[in-house]
Amino acid sequence: MTRQIKTPVRLSAVVLASLLLCGSLAHSAEGGPSVEKKNAQAHIDHVILGAADLDQAVEAFERLTGVRPAYGGKHPRGTHNALVSLGGRTYLEIIAVQPGASKPPLLPDLSGFDKLAPIGWAVSADDGEALRKSLAAAGFQLSGSNEGSRTTPSGATLRWQTFGLTREFEEAPFFILWSPETPHPSTTSPSGCTLQRWAIAGPRFDETELLRKTLALPIEAAKGQTVSFTLALDCPKGRIVFEPATRR
């Protein structure tokens, strides 16, 4: 069984918003020679669904998939999240603005989302220095690192570092390196779903494809006039597709 979720989504600040939630800023890529560097052993760390209301999003996700996301905690800039493990050191993050909080700067207006919608993604690697070297060798220019954190419901603080590419590039991920003492969310979140497809369309296809080849990432890249993400999961209730197709 395949069920598709389609919702208009404003993507003009998608990657900036994704990084903002982790306490850092997203920028863009500058293309380089078509080389492949696989020594970084990079992987998709997480994919992000935006929601107007987190509690309602958790209920909706459970109805669609048969898996109930676990509350993850609050970010310092006014958002909070719920998480689902996708296995293999990859997880799903559902994000929304905390009740009563102001929308963080540069974040898309999640209050206009009537359904769960993919808005961004993150890449990680066990060796952060190798990750940076692989990207630099391919011609990508990188930002400095920023510290990020989130407080869990139990009161524990999870910590990480993020960095991005140095000019706007909405299709691109941000990069996250978890602190050694922080358990990866894929190991602590409810399981049952797996990542079946992560597809990215947009006008910066060449850079997206170069990024895919450089890090040997399991993504699909396509040309498009506007940026859109498509997420497909295999879950207990079947294959579920979240597919924002247009800008609002």
Salt bridges, closest charged atoms under 4 A:
GLU30 OE1 - ARG167 NH2 3.31
GLU36 OE1 - LYS38 NZ 3.56
ASP45 OD2 - HIS46 ND1 2.76
ASP45 OD1 - HIS184 NE2 2.70
GLU59 OE2 - ARG68 NH2 2.90
GLU62 OE1 - ARG68 NH1 2.60
GLU93 OE1 - HIS46 NE2 3.43
GLU93 OE2 - HIS75 NE2 3.66
GLU170 OE1 - ARG247 NH2 3.24
GLU207 OE2 - ARG204 NE 2.82
GLU209 OE2 - ARG212 NH2 2.57
GLU220 OE1 - ARG197 NE 2.96
